[in-house]
């Protein structure tokens, strides 16, 4: 009788724990409409990724459009943020009050992932913040943004790379990022050697400079995705691809980003990575009305 009662009590406690467990909340911030149809589809990309994340037990993903929620308090309670937007001086997260909001969240160990143009912020306070929170950023007159076919043939063993197989894909892969000295606390996740043609444009804020030309002349492979384990216990990552919305249809391209988002939220990444399926109909959904 006692054993039966104890077992029932134990089951009740376990059951209560399952019911009471709060899902990890992930917030995806999609930038305003940008570029032509099929390029920089921030809203469609975030909605696609959020829908896939919400199929994973223990995750609740929310999307806010136009770069930032109307009320910054909507970011409270997030385990991680994912920012996919236009960058540079118009980056939606670099307004002083928004950087301050992020600073408070980062101090609590909230994760931060940046995608494509979202990795570019101005040098100075925003750049130093991105270095501290994500491990790297696009710095003008240092980094470049050519379109090229990146061939990823091998990966370091890391939760973000679980289940990712070698793949080759054309994108606007930014490279020659600004990283901490010696890549301190930074783990490269996607690395490839850009062809010389990627520096065929005249030098400019995004197209070339003596530093990147010297690096390519030396044959230095370039990191186009990386992650950071922060001293405060938080996690961050940067991913420079995703100019073309169609690339979310590639299983490995998509998987490594979904894995990174889970990892940044300190959720367990499945042994084989997050397995998802995307149909042509899913890729065609939620595009911004940009005209031709």
Secondary structure as UniProt FT lines:
FT   HELIX           2..20
FT   STRAND          24..30
FT   TURN            37..38
FT   HELIX           42..53
FT   TURN            54..55
FT   TURN            57..58
FT   STRAND          59..64
FT   TURN            66..67
FT   HELIX           72..75
FT   TURN            76..77
FT   STRAND          80..84
FT   HELIX           88..90
FT   TURN            92..93
FT   HELIX           96..107
FT   TURN            108..109
FT   STRAND          111..115
FT   HELIX           116..119
FT   TURN            123..124
FT   HELIX           125..134
FT   STRAND          136..138
FT   TURN            140..142
FT   STRAND          148..152
FT   HELIX           159..161
FT   TURN            162..163
FT   STRAND          167..171
FT   STRAND          178..179
FT   HELIX           181..183
FT   TURN            184..185
FT   STRAND          186..192
FT   HELIX           196..199
FT   TURN            205..207
FT   HELIX           210..217
FT   TURN            218..219
FT   STRAND          222..229
FT   TURN            231..232
FT   STRAND          235..239
FT   HELIX           245..249
FT   HELIX           251..264
FT   TURN            265..266
FT   TURN            271..272
FT   HELIX           280..283
FT   TURN            284..286
//
